[in-house]
């Protein structure tokens, strides 16, 4: 079985990879914005949380890969942010939080940093 890194799949272009990540984060922000309007027990919230957890799970795996070319400190910081996002999304699923705005803000900041 072959194991490809995110960089292998997207090719050697870092700009292409950043654009794909930016688009994925755009979609997460869009889903979270809809979920915020619909409420934490809505279908929109469930869809947003599921997408966000899958996205950040993927990003964390990529950031944990020793072949990832980002600086170690940046990778560690992004992994910490990703873990917070996943935990905060879990809190929404468990109806212990309605912090969609915090998730939107953090994901928007990360997305904007990819430009």
N, C-alpha and C positions, 0 to 999 in steps of 0.2 A: 504494500500500500504506500502511496506517495503522500508526503506531507509538504504542503505548499504554504509558504508564509503569505501574508496579505500583500507584501511587496512583490512576490513572485507572480501572484495572480494579476495584479494590476500592471505589471511591467516595471521597468526601471524608473519611470517618471514619478518623482515625488509630487509634482504638481497634479498629476492625474489622481494619485492616491488621496491627496488633500481635498481635491474637488469631490471625489466619491464620499469621503467622510463628511464633508460639508453638506452635501445633499442628503445624506442619511440623518444628520443632525437637524437639518431643515424639516425633514419629515417628522422627526420626533417632536420638534417644537410645535409643528402644526397639530399633531395628534394631542399633545398636552394642552394646547390652547382650547381645542374642542372639549377635551375632558374637563378642563377647569369650568367651562360654561355649563356642562351637563351634570357635574357633581361626581363625587368619589364612588358612588355605587352604580354609576351608569355603565352602559356597554362601551361608550367612548373612553371612559377611564380604564376599563379592563384592557381595551385594545392599546391604548397609549402606554400603559404600564408594561404590558407584554412586549411590545415593540422596543421600548426603552431598555428593558432588562436584557433582551436578546442583543440589542446593539451594543450596550456597554459590556456585556459578557464577551462578545466578539472583540471589542476594542481592548479589553483588559488582557485577553489571551494574546493578542498581537503585541501589546506593550510588554508582556512578560517574556516574550520570545527573545532569547539572547542575540538573535540576528537583527533585532529592531535597531535601527540606526539613530534613534533619538538619544540625547544625552541621558545618562542614568538618573539624574535628579529630576529631569522633566518627566521621564517615564514613571518614576515613583510618585510624583505629584499627580499625574493623570490617573494612575491606578487608584490612588487614595480618593480622588474625586469620583471616579467610576464606582468604587465601593460605596461611597456615600450616596450616590444617585440610586444604586440598586437597593440599598437599605431604606432610603426615603420612599422609593416606589413601593417597597414591601409594606411600609407603614400606611400608605394610601390604600392598598389592597385590603389590609386588616382594619381599615376605617379608623386608624389611630391618628391620621394626619390628612390634611387637605392642602398640603404645601405644593400645589401645582406651580405656583408662581416662582418658588425657589428652584424647582427643577427646570422650569423654562429659562430663568435667568442664568443658571449655571451652564446649561446646554447652549444657550445663545452666546455666552462668553467664550466657551470652548470653540464653537463654530466660527465666531468672528476671529479667533486666533489662527484659524486655518487659512485665512486669506493672505 
